[in-house]
Amino acid sequence: MDILGYIGAAVCMGIAAIGSAIGIGIAGQGAIGAWKRCYLNNKPAPFILTVFAGAPLTQTIYGFLLMKVTLMPKVISGEMASGTALGIGIASGLAMCMSAIAQGKAGAAGSDALGETGKGFAQYIMVVGLCESVALFAMVFGMIA
């Protein structure tokens, strides 16, 4: 048994999770800043900003699904070469990581705008969703590779 396949599966989820943590940190800073401004201006602080802050968490789930549903079973069964699993794990993990970071930045901007104006949630969440689609594509393409 070649260890590289197992490393590829683990790295996929690990890198995706790192991106989620960074993205949540960025989006969370935006939400906290928006709430602070609301409090300073004696305006209600919109709870919905937690949606922006938590959105990058999904990339960890996608990394886990790719690891558990595709990479590990195919490596264990010998259906996928270890080098292939390593390559898919690294490439998919990085794509999910960058998606989560971009999503965190979009979420921070959405929090800022919504906190200031109280308007535009649907438009802001669409941009966050566009960032999300990169991670979904990375997961799906990794699953069918």
N, C-alpha and C positions, 0 to 999 in steps of 0.2 A: 504494500500500500504506500502510495506516494503522498507525503504530507502536504505538498503544494496545493492540492485540491481543497483540503480542509482549511488551509490558510486563506485561500481565495474566498471560500464561503464566509469565514469569520471576518475577513477584511471588508467584505461587502457591507455587512451590517455595521461594523465598527466605524468605517469612514462615513457612512450615512448618518450614524448617530452623532458623530462629531459635528457634522454640518447642522444637524437639528439643534444641538446645544448652542452653537454659535448663532444660528438664526433666531432661536428663542431669546437669546440674550439681547440681540439687536432689536427685535420687535418689542421685547419687554421694556427696554429702555425708552422706546418711543411711546409706549402706552403709559408708563409711569410719568414721563414728562408731560404728556397730554393731560393726565389726571391732575398733576400738580397745577398746571395752568388753570384748569377748571376750578379747583379749590381756591386758588388765589383770586379768581374773578367771581367767586361765589356762584358758580354755575354747577349744575349737577354733573358728576363725573360718569360718563357712559360706561356701563359694565361690558358692553359689547366689544370694547377694545381688547378684551381677553381673547376674542376670536383671532385677532391679528397676532397677538403674542403667542398663542398656542399652535398656530397653523404649521410652523416648520417641524413640529413633532412627527407628522405623518411620514416623513422621509425615513425615520427609524423603523417604522412599521414596514415600509416598502423594502428596506434592506433586509429586515428579518424574513419577510415572505420570500424574497429571492433566495436567501440563504437556505431556508428550511424546506421550501416547496420544490426548488429546482436544483440548486447547486449541490447540497448535501446528498440528496437521493441519487443524483446522477454520478457523483464521485464514488459513492459507496457501491453502486451497482456496476461501476466500470463503464457506464454509458458515455461518460465525458472524461476526456484526458485531464490530468491534473493541471497542466499548463493552461489549458483552455479555461478551466474553472478559476484559476488565479487571474487570468486576464479579464474575464467577465466580472469577477468580483471587484477588482481594482477599478476598472473603467466604470462599471455601474455605480459603485460606491462613491467615486468622485463626482459623477453626474448628479447623484442624489444629494451629495454634500453641497455642491455649488447651487443646486436648486433651493435647498433649505436656507442658505446664506442670502441668496437673492430674494427669497420669500420673506426673510426677516427684515431686509431693507425696505421692501415694498410695504410690509406690515407696519413698520415704524413710520413711514410716510403717511400711510392710511390713518394711523392713530393720531398723528399730528393734525392732519386735515380734518378728520371727523371731530376731534376734541375741540378744535378751533371753531368750526362752522356748524357742527351738529348735522351736517348733510353729506350725502354722497356715499353712504356705506356700500350700496350695491356696486357702484363703479370701482371703489377701492378694493372690494373683495374679489372682483373679476381679475384685477391685476395680480393679486395674490394667487388666484387660481391658475393664471397663466404660468406663473413660476412653478406651481405644483405639477403642471402637466409635464414638465421636463423630467421630474422624478418618476412619474407614472410611465412615461415612455421608456426610461432607462430600465425600470423593473420589467415591463412587458417584453422589451426587446431582449433583455437578459434571459428571460424565461424561455423565449422561443429560439434562442441561439443554439 
